[in-house]
Amino acid sequence: MEDRKYTKGLLEALLFLSSDPIKLSSLAKSAGIEKTEARELLDELILDYSEKEGGFLLREIAGGYQFITNQLYSEALSHIFKDKKRETLSRGTLDTLAIIAYKQPITLTELDEIRGVSSRAMVASLISKKLVKAVGQKEVPGRPTLYGTTSEFLLHFGLSKLADLPTPVEVKELKFEDFTPDSIVVSDAEDEISPDFDKTSLPEELQEEAALPDSSEEDPT
């Protein structure tokens, strides 16, 4: 087998065995080739699977490469795999996520000014679902927490990088529901923090929304 064909097959096998996106540098190192050659072979694989129109596609996603199921079969697969985990977001939380995605890094105060209402509960819920995270502190008096999206957000929305988001004229005019993937369900019900989430890991300004017990209270026992 010629070296190029073997290396291309090796990259394909590496990607097939991984449940998470693999970075270009990691793929190149594993295959023992330069990143330029790895990208060329990966581009060929992307084209191969696209032209095949089979059940799988190769995509550059969340900063790496990953096999995904072809959207042509999403409806049929959703009926077959009814128990597939899907995140449920209220419309208000989806709106909050859209603003964070387009305006990040952003503080709660800035977020509230755009939405016109408090967004603390929404941000706490998004953090518990691993779609949003604290990314630092703004260098202003009080040093408020800055929020941004996560790699999990990119995975849910099938994006390689944030620049791949559709560009709205104004964030408030964005119909983010039109861009919502099958892995997210939009509901009219109020969001709750994931039950298995460690609420103590939330930024201090969100602790109240997590309904945490007061650690200063004495243990009655």
N, C-alpha and C positions, 0 to 999 in steps of 0.2 A: 504494500500500500504506500503510495507517495506521501511524503511528510506533510504537505499542506492538507490533504484529505484526512489524514490521521488526526492532525491537530484540530481541524474543524470538528471532527467527530468527538474528540476529547472535550472540547468546549461545550458541545451539545450535551454530552453525558453529565458534565459537571452541573450544568444548568438544570437538567432534568432531575437530578438527585437533590437539589436544593429547594427548600420550601420558602426561602427568602431571596430577595434580589441580591445578586453578587456584583460587586464593583468591578469595573474594567481592570483596575490594577491587580486585583486578586485573581481574576481569571487569567490574565497574562502571566502572572507569577506561577500559578498552578500548572499552566501549559508550557512554561519555560520559553516564552516568546516575548517580544517587545509589545508595548501597548498599541502601537500603530498597526502591527500585523493582527493583533487580537481584535481591534475594532473593525478591520477590513473583513475578517472571518465572521464576526458577529453580524455585521451588516448583510453579509451573504446569507447567513442563517435566517435573519429577519425576513429577507426577500423570499427565501425558499419556502418558509412556512406561510407567508402571505399568499404566494402564488398557488400553493397546494390547496388552500381553502379547506383545511381539515379541522379537527377539533381543537388544535392548539395554535397559538401564535407566540412569537418571541417579541418582547417589548423592552425598551429601555425605560425603567420605572424606578422611582424613589432613589435615584442616584446609582442604580445598578441595572442588571439585566435579569429578566425572569420570564418563564413560560406562563402564559395565562390561557384560559379557555376562550375560544372564539365566541364573540358575542352573538353570532348567528344562532348558537344553540343555548343561549342563556334562559330563554323561556321554558324550553323543554327540561333543562337541567334544574331549574328552580322548582319544577313539579316533582322531579325525581328525588332531589335532595332538599326536602322541606325543612329539615332540622338544621340547615346551614346557619351559622351564627350571623345575625344581622343587627347592626346598631340602630336603635330607635331614637330619633331626635324630634323634638317639637319644632314647630315652624319658627318660634322665637330663637331657639338654640341654633337652628340651621342658619338663620339670619346672622346671628352672632358669629358663627363659624365663618361665614362668607366675609364679614367685615374684617375679622382677624386675618384671614387668608390674604386679603388684598391690601390691608393697611399695616401689617406686621413690620417691626415689633410695635405693639400698641399697649397703652396702659388701660386700666379699668375706667378711669375718668374720661379718657379720650373715646373709649368704646361707648360709654354711657351718653356722651354728648352726641354721638352719631345716631344712636338708637332712640334717644329721648327717654329711656327708662333704665332702671338698674339691670346690669347684665351679670351680676355676681353669681347668681344661681346657675345661669347658663354656662359661664366659664368653668365653674366647679364641676359641672356635669361633663363638659367637654374634656377636662383634664382627666376625670375618672375613666373616660372612654379612650384615653390615649390619643386623642385627636389634636389636643392643644397642650402646650407646656409653658412654664416660665422660662424665659430665655435671657434674663438679666434684669438690671435695674436702670431706670432712666436717671441721667445725671442732672437732676433738678432737686430743689429742697424736698426732703421727705423720701427721696429715692424710691418712687413707686415701682412696682414689679412690671416688667414688660412681658407680653405674651406673644407667642407665635405658634404656628402649626408644627406637627411632628412628621416623621417619616411614615407613621401609620396613616396619617391624613393622605399623603401622596399615594400610598398603596390602595386605600379605599377608592380614591378618585382616578386611579390609573395614570398618575402623572410621574414623569421623570424628574421634573423640577417645577418650582412655583411659576416660572416664566411660561409654562405650558398652559396655565389657566386662561380661559377666555377673557379678553380684556373688555370690561364694561366701561361705558362713558363715565358713569358715577356708580359707586358701590351701592347706593340706595336703589338704583334702577335695576340692579342685577336680579334676574330671576334664577336664583341659585338652584331651585328645585329642578329646573330643566337640565341641570348638570349632575343631579344626584345619582350615584351608582346603585346597582341592585343590592349592595351590601349595607345600604342605609335605608331605613324606613322612616318616612315623615309622618308624624302623628300629631293630633290635636291635643293629646294628653300632655300634662306637665312632666318635664324630665326629672329623673331622680339620679342621684349619684350611684354608680355601680356598687352593689352590696359587698363585693369582695375587695373594694378599693380601700387602701389605707388612708383614711381621711386626714391623719396627722401630717401627711406629706404635702398637703395643700399649702400655698402661700398664706401667711398670717391674715391678709386682708380677706381671704375666702373662708376662714375657719368658721365664722358665724353661720355661713350658708350651709356648712356641712353638718350643722346641728350637733357639734361635738360637746361632750360633757365638760363641765368646768373642772380643769385639772387642779384648781386651787381648793376645791371642796374637800373636806376630810372624808376619809372612808368611814362610813357608818359602822363597819364591823371592827 
